[in-house]
């Protein structure tokens, strides 16, 4: 799979958070998130391992109740079924890879 960069295809996941699946294969899925300052990603968990990279902005990532200040260039990996949430401190762009593929992030 190969995709050219495009500003099309973002979907609103919740207020202040947009998502776009940018690539996926048989075992992994990569998504880009645009997050608006002041938005909160509520605590949740899922069976997918989640590896992330902050491109721009600033946020607090809470993983299993531990708070992490995240700045551009910082990375993380969250094991499946671990509760996590985020507080968006600045407009932010995040790229994350999920394994296995998140079927709910695929185009319908």
PyMOL commands that place a pseudoatom at each C-alpha (Angstrom):
pseudoatom trace, name=CA, resn=UNK, resi=1, chain=A, elem=C, hetatm=0, pos=[0.000, 0.000, 0.000]
pseudoatom trace, name=CA, resn=UNK, resi=2, chain=A, elem=C, hetatm=0, pos=[1.218, 3.493, -0.834]
pseudoatom trace, name=CA, resn=UNK, resi=3, chain=A, elem=C, hetatm=0, pos=[-0.601, 6.768, -0.174]
pseudoatom trace, name=CA, resn=UNK, resi=4, chain=A, elem=C, hetatm=0, pos=[0.313, 10.334, -1.113]
pseudoatom trace, name=CA, resn=UNK, resi=5, chain=A, elem=C, hetatm=0, pos=[-0.116, 12.973, 1.594]
pseudoatom trace, name=CA, resn=UNK, resi=6, chain=A, elem=C, hetatm=0, pos=[-3.568, 14.544, 1.433]
pseudoatom trace, name=CA, resn=UNK, resi=7, chain=A, elem=C, hetatm=0, pos=[-5.604, 16.801, 3.686]
pseudoatom trace, name=CA, resn=UNK, resi=8, chain=A, elem=C, hetatm=0, pos=[-8.735, 14.819, 2.750]
pseudoatom trace, name=CA, resn=UNK, resi=9, chain=A, elem=C, hetatm=0, pos=[-10.246, 11.914, 4.652]
pseudoatom trace, name=CA, resn=UNK, resi=10, chain=A, elem=C, hetatm=0, pos=[-10.141, 13.071, 8.280]
pseudoatom trace, name=CA, resn=UNK, resi=11, chain=A, elem=C, hetatm=0, pos=[-13.101, 11.993, 10.398]
pseudoatom trace, name=CA, resn=UNK, resi=12, chain=A, elem=C, hetatm=0, pos=[-14.216, 13.473, 13.695]
pseudoatom trace, name=CA, resn=UNK, resi=13, chain=A, elem=C, hetatm=0, pos=[-13.623, 10.874, 16.399]
pseudoatom trace, name=CA, resn=UNK, resi=14, chain=A, elem=C, hetatm=0, pos=[-14.952, 13.207, 19.110]
pseudoatom trace, name=CA, resn=UNK, resi=15, chain=A, elem=C, hetatm=0, pos=[-15.067, 16.920, 19.732]
pseudoatom trace, name=CA, resn=UNK, resi=16, chain=A, elem=C, hetatm=0, pos=[-11.603, 18.361, 19.094]
pseudoatom trace, name=CA, resn=UNK, resi=17, chain=A, elem=C, hetatm=0, pos=[-10.089, 15.114, 17.766]
pseudoatom trace, name=CA, resn=UNK, resi=18, chain=A, elem=C, hetatm=0, pos=[-9.917, 14.112, 14.095]
pseudoatom trace, name=CA, resn=UNK, resi=19, chain=A, elem=C, hetatm=0, pos=[-8.437, 10.872, 12.773]
pseudoatom trace, name=CA, resn=UNK, resi=20, chain=A, elem=C, hetatm=0, pos=[-7.322, 9.546, 9.429]
pseudoatom trace, name=CA, resn=UNK, resi=21, chain=A, elem=C, hetatm=0, pos=[-6.034, 6.066, 8.646]
pseudoatom trace, name=CA, resn=UNK, resi=22, chain=A, elem=C, hetatm=0, pos=[-2.970, 6.770, 6.496]
pseudoatom trace, name=CA, resn=UNK, resi=23, chain=A, elem=C, hetatm=0, pos=[-1.842, 3.176, 5.829]
pseudoatom trace, name=CA, resn=UNK, resi=24, chain=A, elem=C, hetatm=0, pos=[-2.557, -0.370, 6.881]
pseudoatom trace, name=CA, resn=UNK, resi=25, chain=A, elem=C, hetatm=0, pos=[-1.440, -3.859, 6.094]
pseudoatom trace, name=CA, resn=UNK, resi=26, chain=A, elem=C, hetatm=0, pos=[-2.315, -7.311, 7.300]
pseudoatom trace, name=CA, resn=UNK, resi=27, chain=A, elem=C, hetatm=0, pos=[-0.908, -6.827, 10.832]
pseudoatom trace, name=CA, resn=UNK, resi=28, chain=A, elem=C, hetatm=0, pos=[-0.626, -3.080, 11.489]
pseudoatom trace, name=CA, resn=UNK, resi=29, chain=A, elem=C, hetatm=0, pos=[-2.539, 0.161, 10.949]
pseudoatom trace, name=CA, resn=UNK, resi=30, chain=A, elem=C, hetatm=0, pos=[-1.097, 3.699, 11.006]
pseudoatom trace, name=CA, resn=UNK, resi=31, chain=A, elem=C, hetatm=0, pos=[-3.332, 6.647, 11.874]
pseudoatom trace, name=CA, resn=UNK, resi=32, chain=A, elem=C, hetatm=0, pos=[-2.789, 10.382, 12.090]
pseudoatom trace, name=CA, resn=UNK, resi=33, chain=A, elem=C, hetatm=0, pos=[-4.641, 12.382, 14.726]
pseudoatom trace, name=CA, resn=UNK, resi=34, chain=A, elem=C, hetatm=0, pos=[-5.239, 16.144, 14.732]
pseudoatom trace, name=CA, resn=UNK, resi=35, chain=A, elem=C, hetatm=0, pos=[-6.106, 17.263, 18.247]
pseudoatom trace, name=CA, resn=UNK, resi=36, chain=A, elem=C, hetatm=0, pos=[-7.363, 20.684, 19.286]
pseudoatom trace, name=CA, resn=UNK, resi=37, chain=A, elem=C, hetatm=0, pos=[-6.082, 22.451, 22.382]
pseudoatom trace, name=CA, resn=UNK, resi=38, chain=A, elem=C, hetatm=0, pos=[-8.462, 21.902, 25.301]
pseudoatom trace, name=CA, resn=UNK, resi=39, chain=A, elem=C, hetatm=0, pos=[-9.856, 18.607, 24.001]
pseudoatom trace, name=CA, resn=UNK, resi=40, chain=A, elem=C, hetatm=0, pos=[-9.656, 15.552, 26.225]
pseudoatom trace, name=CA, resn=UNK, resi=41, chain=A, elem=C, hetatm=0, pos=[-9.372, 11.943, 25.127]
pseudoatom trace, name=CA, resn=UNK, resi=42, chain=A, elem=C, hetatm=0, pos=[-11.304, 10.042, 27.828]
pseudoatom trace, name=CA, resn=UNK, resi=43, chain=A, elem=C, hetatm=0, pos=[-9.788, 7.023, 29.521]
pseudoatom trace, name=CA, resn=UNK, resi=44, chain=A, elem=C, hetatm=0, pos=[-10.246, 3.882, 27.459]
pseudoatom trace, name=CA, resn=UNK, resi=45, chain=A, elem=C, hetatm=0, pos=[-8.514, 0.633, 26.573]
pseudoatom trace, name=CA, resn=UNK, resi=46, chain=A, elem=C, hetatm=0, pos=[-8.516, -1.765, 23.647]
pseudoatom trace, name=CA, resn=UNK, resi=47, chain=A, elem=C, hetatm=0, pos=[-6.765, -5.041, 22.820]
pseudoatom trace, name=CA, resn=UNK, resi=48, chain=A, elem=C, hetatm=0, pos=[-4.405, -3.359, 20.311]
pseudoatom trace, name=CA, resn=UNK, resi=49, chain=A, elem=C, hetatm=0, pos=[-0.794, -2.472, 21.067]
pseudoatom trace, name=CA, resn=UNK, resi=50, chain=A, elem=C, hetatm=0, pos=[-0.406, 1.249, 20.292]
pseudoatom trace, name=CA, resn=UNK, resi=51, chain=A, elem=C, hetatm=0, pos=[2.909, 2.918, 19.410]
pseudoatom trace, name=CA, resn=UNK, resi=52, chain=A, elem=C, hetatm=0, pos=[2.896, 6.705, 19.004]
pseudoatom trace, name=CA, resn=UNK, resi=53, chain=A, elem=C, hetatm=0, pos=[4.970, 9.715, 18.003]
pseudoatom trace, name=CA, resn=UNK, resi=54, chain=A, elem=C, hetatm=0, pos=[4.131, 13.383, 18.642]
pseudoatom trace, name=CA, resn=UNK, resi=55, chain=A, elem=C, hetatm=0, pos=[4.813, 15.399, 15.490]
pseudoatom trace, name=CA, resn=UNK, resi=56, chain=A, elem=C, hetatm=0, pos=[3.796, 18.810, 16.874]
pseudoatom trace, name=CA, resn=UNK, resi=57, chain=A, elem=C, hetatm=0, pos=[2.051, 20.373, 19.850]
pseudoatom trace, name=CA, resn=UNK, resi=58, chain=A, elem=C, hetatm=0, pos=[1.994, 19.338, 23.485]
pseudoatom trace, name=CA, resn=UNK, resi=59, chain=A, elem=C, hetatm=0, pos=[-0.161, 16.974, 25.508]
pseudoatom trace, name=CA, resn=UNK, resi=60, chain=A, elem=C, hetatm=0, pos=[-0.322, 14.981, 28.711]
pseudoatom trace, name=CA, resn=UNK, resi=61, chain=A, elem=C, hetatm=0, pos=[-0.626, 11.254, 28.123]
pseudoatom trace, name=CA, resn=UNK, resi=62, chain=A, elem=C, hetatm=0, pos=[-1.919, 9.239, 31.067]
pseudoatom trace, name=CA, resn=UNK, resi=63, chain=A, elem=C, hetatm=0, pos=[-0.978, 5.558, 30.785]
pseudoatom trace, name=CA, resn=UNK, resi=64, chain=A, elem=C, hetatm=0, pos=[-2.200, 3.245, 33.540]
pseudoatom trace, name=CA, resn=UNK, resi=65, chain=A, elem=C, hetatm=0, pos=[-2.669, 6.305, 35.826]
pseudoatom trace, name=CA, resn=UNK, resi=66, chain=A, elem=C, hetatm=0, pos=[0.911, 7.607, 35.237]
pseudoatom trace, name=CA, resn=UNK, resi=67, chain=A, elem=C, hetatm=0, pos=[1.107, 11.115, 33.704]
pseudoatom trace, name=CA, resn=UNK, resi=68, chain=A, elem=C, hetatm=0, pos=[3.641, 11.894, 30.955]
pseudoatom trace, name=CA, resn=UNK, resi=69, chain=A, elem=C, hetatm=0, pos=[4.299, 15.380, 29.527]
pseudoatom trace, name=CA, resn=UNK, resi=70, chain=A, elem=C, hetatm=0, pos=[4.641, 14.790, 25.772]
pseudoatom trace, name=CA, resn=UNK, resi=71, chain=A, elem=C, hetatm=0, pos=[6.492, 17.189, 23.464]
pseudoatom trace, name=CA, resn=UNK, resi=72, chain=A, elem=C, hetatm=0, pos=[7.421, 16.953, 19.763]
pseudoatom trace, name=CA, resn=UNK, resi=73, chain=A, elem=C, hetatm=0, pos=[9.660, 13.967, 19.067]
pseudoatom trace, name=CA, resn=UNK, resi=74, chain=A, elem=C, hetatm=0, pos=[8.512, 12.013, 22.144]
pseudoatom trace, name=CA, resn=UNK, resi=75, chain=A, elem=C, hetatm=0, pos=[7.329, 8.438, 21.622]
pseudoatom trace, name=CA, resn=UNK, resi=76, chain=A, elem=C, hetatm=0, pos=[5.343, 5.819, 23.525]
pseudoatom trace, name=CA, resn=UNK, resi=77, chain=A, elem=C, hetatm=0, pos=[4.097, 2.267, 23.333]
pseudoatom trace, name=CA, resn=UNK, resi=78, chain=A, elem=C, hetatm=0, pos=[0.956, 1.169, 25.176]
pseudoatom trace, name=CA, resn=UNK, resi=79, chain=A, elem=C, hetatm=0, pos=[0.335, -2.538, 25.574]
pseudoatom trace, name=CA, resn=UNK, resi=80, chain=A, elem=C, hetatm=0, pos=[-3.114, -3.877, 24.758]
pseudoatom trace, name=CA, resn=UNK, resi=81, chain=A, elem=C, hetatm=0, pos=[-5.832, -3.569, 27.417]
pseudoatom trace, name=CA, resn=UNK, resi=82, chain=A, elem=C, hetatm=0, pos=[-3.961, -0.851, 29.383]
pseudoatom trace, name=CA, resn=UNK, resi=83, chain=A, elem=C, hetatm=0, pos=[-6.177, 2.137, 30.343]
pseudoatom trace, name=CA, resn=UNK, resi=84, chain=A, elem=C, hetatm=0, pos=[-4.980, 5.426, 28.828]
pseudoatom trace, name=CA, resn=UNK, resi=85, chain=A, elem=C, hetatm=0, pos=[-6.208, 8.961, 28.167]
pseudoatom trace, name=CA, resn=UNK, resi=86, chain=A, elem=C, hetatm=0, pos=[-4.864, 12.343, 27.043]
pseudoatom trace, name=CA, resn=UNK, resi=87, chain=A, elem=C, hetatm=0, pos=[-5.200, 16.046, 27.812]
pseudoatom trace, name=CA, resn=UNK, resi=88, chain=A, elem=C, hetatm=0, pos=[-4.457, 18.218, 24.780]
pseudoatom trace, name=CA, resn=UNK, resi=89, chain=A, elem=C, hetatm=0, pos=[-2.453, 21.281, 25.911]
pseudoatom trace, name=CA, resn=UNK, resi=90, chain=A, elem=C, hetatm=0, pos=[-1.702, 22.685, 22.419]
pseudoatom trace, name=CA, resn=UNK, resi=91, chain=A, elem=C, hetatm=0, pos=[-3.012, 21.921, 18.951]
pseudoatom trace, name=CA, resn=UNK, resi=92, chain=A, elem=C, hetatm=0, pos=[-1.224, 18.643, 18.236]
pseudoatom trace, name=CA, resn=UNK, resi=93, chain=A, elem=C, hetatm=0, pos=[-0.512, 16.149, 15.476]
pseudoatom trace, name=CA, resn=UNK, resi=94, chain=A, elem=C, hetatm=0, pos=[0.122, 12.534, 16.511]
pseudoatom trace, name=CA, resn=UNK, resi=95, chain=A, elem=C, hetatm=0, pos=[0.954, 9.464, 14.427]
pseudoatom trace, name=CA, resn=UNK, resi=96, chain=A, elem=C, hetatm=0, pos=[0.155, 6.073, 15.955]
pseudoatom trace, name=CA, resn=UNK, resi=97, chain=A, elem=C, hetatm=0, pos=[0.523, 2.478, 14.817]
pseudoatom trace, name=CA, resn=UNK, resi=98, chain=A, elem=C, hetatm=0, pos=[-1.872, -0.197, 16.073]
pseudoatom trace, name=CA, resn=UNK, resi=99, chain=A, elem=C, hetatm=0, pos=[-1.383, -3.956, 16.055]
pseudoatom trace, name=CA, resn=UNK, resi=100, chain=A, elem=C, hetatm=0, pos=[-3.399, -5.907, 15.207]
pseudoatom trace, name=CA, resn=UNK, resi=101, chain=A, elem=C, hetatm=0, pos=[-5.258, -3.736, 12.695]
pseudoatom trace, name=CA, resn=UNK, resi=102, chain=A, elem=C, hetatm=0, pos=[-8.064, -1.695, 14.234]
pseudoatom trace, name=CA, resn=UNK, resi=103, chain=A, elem=C, hetatm=0, pos=[-10.993, -2.705, 12.084]
pseudoatom trace, name=CA, resn=UNK, resi=104, chain=A, elem=C, hetatm=0, pos=[-12.986, 0.264, 13.444]
pseudoatom trace, name=CA, resn=UNK, resi=105, chain=A, elem=C, hetatm=0, pos=[-10.439, 2.628, 11.833]
pseudoatom trace, name=CA, resn=UNK, resi=106, chain=A, elem=C, hetatm=0, pos=[-10.828, 1.151, 8.330]
pseudoatom trace, name=CA, resn=UNK, resi=107, chain=A, elem=C, hetatm=0, pos=[-12.968, 2.893, 5.715]
pseudoatom trace, name=CA, resn=UNK, resi=108, chain=A, elem=C, hetatm=0, pos=[-16.406, 1.394, 5.487]
for i in range(1, 108): cmd.bond("trace and resi %d" % i, "trace and resi %d" % (i + 1))
show_as sticks, trace
zoom trace
